[in-house]
């Protein structure tokens, strides 16, 4: 059966920001893209071999109303939360956290030198689950399935080429792949029709779609939503590594204030009050 490849709608160059206790990040998916890339709210890349850029980490801070997905490529991060949970995220591992009705946690590097490299993706929760019980799972590298590709495909979430990923979510049906494509290789990557989707290249360079639109390292390509678009054709101009992320839109109002993402301003104000009064 022939597939209809999506094209690049536009390319995003991330902006350098500082978050936590001064950690330097490249913020790629920003607030102005939340509607367009619903159900995704944010994507950050952190990458540095200078400890001054990351050593202070992310001291205790709150979240409510969405999920955070932290994917480490290099380095180690210690997680602790106000429910007494603790975990260590190592190279190739993922932490999937559902903030739900509220959680206070810290993410602190467990190294004093060396490369720290990874990503944090924010995935929205549907209205009926925004106040669910907080939950998280640490997924070591060995538990992340791989799927056939022209190189390697690590399947963090979703169902792809007959293989279930490490995580699945019913409401948003996220697909999250880490792809390593050999130079000169060509791949047609399946994407559920109707999902919002984007690519983020973190190494190398690729050409996308029939138009062969070039996407360089540290650029995000928002893919169009053409009717029947059930794939994306990619050619690797060099050895390349990229994230393919897609999800089913929720189509709900988004109200955000910092670490709280709800459906209305009143709900955000309630979240602020609950946090200040120690009800998380």
C-alpha positions as CSV (number, residue, x, y, z in Angstrom):
1,X,0.0,0.0,0.0
2,X,1.4,3.4,-1.0
3,X,2.0,5.9,1.7
4,X,1.4,9.7,1.7
5,X,4.5,11.5,3.0
6,X,4.1,14.7,5.0
7,X,6.3,17.7,4.1
8,X,8.0,20.2,6.3
9,X,5.6,23.0,7.2
10,X,8.2,25.1,8.9
11,X,11.6,24.8,10.6
12,X,12.2,26.0,14.2
13,X,15.5,27.1,15.6
14,X,15.4,26.7,19.3
15,X,16.3,29.5,21.7
16,X,18.8,29.3,24.5
17,X,17.3,29.6,28.0
18,X,18.2,29.1,31.6
19,X,16.0,27.0,33.8
20,X,16.1,25.4,37.2
21,X,19.2,26.7,39.2
22,X,20.8,28.1,36.1
23,X,20.9,25.0,33.8
24,X,21.5,26.1,30.2
25,X,19.0,24.6,27.7
26,X,17.9,24.8,24.1
27,X,14.1,25.3,24.2
28,X,12.7,24.0,20.9
29,X,9.0,23.6,21.4
30,X,7.8,26.8,22.9
31,X,4.4,28.1,24.2
32,X,3.5,29.6,20.9
33,X,3.5,26.1,19.3
34,X,1.3,24.4,21.9
35,X,-1.9,24.7,19.8
36,X,-0.2,23.6,16.6
37,X,1.6,20.6,18.2
38,X,-1.2,19.6,20.7
39,X,-0.8,17.5,22.8
40,X,2.8,18.5,23.3
41,X,3.6,21.5,25.4
42,X,7.4,21.8,25.5
43,X,10.6,20.2,24.3
44,X,14.0,21.1,25.8
45,X,17.5,19.7,24.9
46,X,20.2,20.0,27.5
47,X,23.8,19.2,26.2
48,X,27.0,20.4,27.7
49,X,30.4,19.0,28.9
50,X,30.9,22.1,31.1
51,X,29.7,21.3,34.6
52,X,28.9,25.0,35.2
53,X,26.1,24.6,32.7
54,X,24.3,21.8,34.6
55,X,25.8,21.0,38.0
56,X,23.1,22.9,40.0
57,X,20.4,20.9,38.3
58,X,16.7,21.5,39.0
59,X,16.0,21.8,42.7
60,X,12.6,21.1,44.2
61,X,9.8,22.5,42.0
62,X,6.1,21.7,41.4
63,X,4.1,20.4,38.5
64,X,0.4,19.9,37.9
65,X,-1.8,18.8,34.9
66,X,0.6,17.1,32.5
67,X,3.4,14.5,32.0
68,X,7.1,15.0,31.8
69,X,9.3,12.6,29.7
70,X,13.0,12.8,30.4
71,X,15.3,11.0,28.0
72,X,19.0,10.8,28.9
73,X,21.7,10.2,26.2
74,X,24.7,10.8,28.5
75,X,25.1,11.6,32.1
76,X,23.1,10.7,35.2
77,X,20.2,12.5,36.9
78,X,18.8,11.7,40.4
79,X,15.1,12.2,40.9
80,X,13.4,12.7,44.3
81,X,9.8,13.8,45.0
82,X,7.7,14.8,48.0
83,X,6.1,11.4,48.2
84,X,9.4,9.8,49.1
85,X,10.1,8.3,45.6
86,X,13.6,8.3,44.3
87,X,15.3,7.1,41.1
88,X,18.5,7.4,39.1
89,X,18.2,8.1,35.4
90,X,21.3,6.9,33.4
91,X,22.5,6.9,29.8
92,X,19.8,5.7,27.4
93,X,17.2,5.7,30.1
94,X,13.8,7.4,30.3
95,X,11.7,8.7,33.2
96,X,8.0,9.1,32.5
97,X,6.3,11.1,35.2
98,X,2.6,11.9,35.5
99,X,2.3,15.1,37.6
100,X,-1.5,14.8,37.8
101,X,-3.0,16.7,40.7
102,X,0.4,17.8,41.9
103,X,3.9,16.7,42.7
104,X,7.0,18.5,44.0
105,X,10.3,17.0,42.7
106,X,14.0,17.6,42.1
107,X,16.3,16.5,39.3
108,X,19.9,16.8,40.2
109,X,23.0,15.6,38.3
110,X,25.0,12.8,39.8
111,X,28.3,13.8,38.3
112,X,30.8,16.6,38.6
113,X,32.3,16.5,35.1
114,X,31.7,14.9,31.7
115,X,28.9,15.2,29.2
116,X,25.3,15.8,30.3
117,X,23.0,15.3,27.3
118,X,19.3,14.6,27.0
119,X,15.8,15.9,26.4
120,X,12.6,16.7,28.4
121,X,9.3,16.6,26.6
122,X,6.0,17.8,28.2
123,X,2.9,15.9,27.2
124,X,-0.5,17.3,28.1
125,X,-3.1,15.3,30.1
126,X,-6.8,15.3,29.1
127,X,-9.1,17.3,31.3
128,X,-10.5,14.3,33.1
129,X,-7.0,13.1,34.1
130,X,-5.4,16.4,35.1
131,X,-6.1,15.8,38.8
132,X,-5.2,12.1,38.8
133,X,-2.8,10.6,41.3
134,X,0.9,11.4,40.6
135,X,2.9,8.5,39.2
136,X,6.3,7.8,37.6
137,X,8.3,5.1,36.0
138,X,12.1,4.9,35.5
139,X,12.8,2.9,32.3
140,X,16.4,1.7,32.0
141,X,18.0,1.6,28.6
142,X,17.8,-2.2,28.3
143,X,14.0,-2.0,28.6
144,X,13.5,0.3,25.6
145,X,12.6,-1.8,22.6
146,X,14.3,-1.4,19.2
147,X,12.6,-1.6,15.8
148,X,14.0,-2.3,12.3
149,X,15.3,0.8,10.5
150,X,18.2,1.9,8.2
151,X,20.4,2.2,11.3
152,X,18.6,1.9,14.6
153,X,15.2,3.0,16.0
154,X,14.6,3.1,19.8
155,X,10.9,3.0,20.6
156,X,10.2,5.1,23.7
157,X,6.5,5.3,23.3
158,X,3.7,4.1,20.9
159,X,3.3,1.2,18.6
160,X,5.4,1.1,15.4
161,X,6.2,-1.6,12.8
162,X,4.5,-4.2,14.9
163,X,6.5,-3.4,18.0
164,X,5.1,-1.9,21.3
165,X,7.2,0.8,22.8
166,X,8.2,1.1,26.4
167,X,5.1,3.3,27.2
168,X,1.6,3.8,25.8
169,X,-1.0,6.4,26.5
170,X,-4.7,5.9,25.4
171,X,-5.8,9.5,25.2
172,X,-2.9,11.1,23.4
173,X,-1.5,8.0,21.6
174,X,2.1,9.4,21.6
175,X,4.7,8.1,19.3
176,X,8.3,8.8,20.4
177,X,11.2,7.4,18.4
178,X,14.9,8.0,18.7
179,X,16.4,7.2,15.2
180,X,19.9,6.7,14.2
181,X,20.2,6.8,10.4
182,X,23.3,5.9,8.4
183,X,24.7,8.4,5.9
184,X,22.9,8.1,2.6
185,X,20.1,5.9,3.9
186,X,16.5,6.5,3.1
187,X,13.5,5.7,5.3
188,X,9.8,6.2,5.2
189,X,8.6,6.4,8.7
190,X,5.0,5.6,9.5
191,X,3.0,8.2,11.5
192,X,-0.7,7.8,12.4
193,X,-2.9,10.0,10.1
194,X,-4.4,12.8,12.1
195,X,-1.6,13.0,14.6
196,X,0.4,16.3,15.0
197,X,4.0,15.4,14.4
198,X,7.5,16.9,14.3
199,X,11.2,15.9,13.9
200,X,14.1,17.2,16.0
201,X,17.6,16.6,14.6
202,X,20.2,16.5,17.2
203,X,23.1,15.2,15.1
204,X,23.8,15.3,11.3
205,X,21.5,16.6,8.7
206,X,18.4,15.1,6.9
207,X,16.2,15.9,3.8
208,X,12.5,15.5,4.3
209,X,9.6,14.7,2.0
210,X,9.3,14.9,-1.7
211,X,10.6,18.5,-1.5
212,X,13.8,17.3,0.1
213,X,13.7,20.1,2.6
214,X,16.9,20.2,4.6
215,X,16.9,20.0,8.4
216,X,20.2,20.6,10.2
217,X,21.3,19.6,13.7
218,X,19.5,21.4,16.5
219,X,16.6,22.3,14.3
220,X,13.0,21.1,14.6
221,X,10.8,20.4,11.6
222,X,7.0,20.8,12.1
223,X,5.3,18.3,9.7
224,X,2.2,19.3,7.8
225,X,-1.2,17.7,8.4
226,X,-2.0,17.0,4.8
227,X,-5.1,14.7,4.3
228,X,-4.0,11.1,4.5
229,X,-0.5,12.0,5.6
230,X,0.5,8.6,7.2
231,X,4.3,8.8,7.0
232,X,7.4,11.0,6.5
233,X,10.1,10.2,4.0
234,X,13.6,11.0,5.2
235,X,17.1,10.8,3.6
236,X,20.1,11.1,5.8
237,X,22.7,13.5,4.3
238,X,25.2,12.3,7.0
239,X,25.1,9.9,10.0
240,X,22.2,11.5,11.7
241,X,20.3,11.1,15.0
242,X,16.8,12.6,15.4
243,X,13.6,12.3,17.4
244,X,10.3,11.6,15.7
245,X,7.4,12.7,17.9
246,X,3.7,12.5,17.1
247,X,0.5,12.5,19.1
248,X,-3.3,12.6,18.9
249,X,-4.5,16.2,19.6
250,X,-6.7,16.7,22.6
251,X,-8.4,19.8,21.2
252,X,-8.9,21.3,24.7
253,X,-8.2,24.7,26.1
254,X,-4.7,25.2,27.4
255,X,-4.0,27.5,30.4
256,X,-0.4,27.6,31.6
257,X,1.4,29.4,34.3
258,X,4.9,28.1,34.6
259,X,4.8,24.5,35.9
260,X,1.0,24.3,36.0
261,X,-0.9,23.5,32.8
262,X,-4.7,23.3,33.1
263,X,-7.8,24.2,31.1
264,X,-8.7,27.5,32.6
265,X,-7.2,30.4,34.4
266,X,-9.3,29.6,37.5
267,X,-7.8,26.1,37.6
268,X,-4.3,27.5,37.4
269,X,-5.1,29.9,40.2
270,X,-6.3,27.0,42.2
271,X,-3.1,25.1,41.5
272,X,-1.0,28.1,42.7
273,X,-3.1,28.3,45.9
274,X,-2.8,24.5,46.5
275,X,0.9,24.6,46.1
276,X,1.4,27.6,48.3
277,X,-0.8,26.0,51.0
278,X,1.1,22.7,50.9
279,X,-1.7,20.6,49.4
280,X,0.5,19.0,46.7
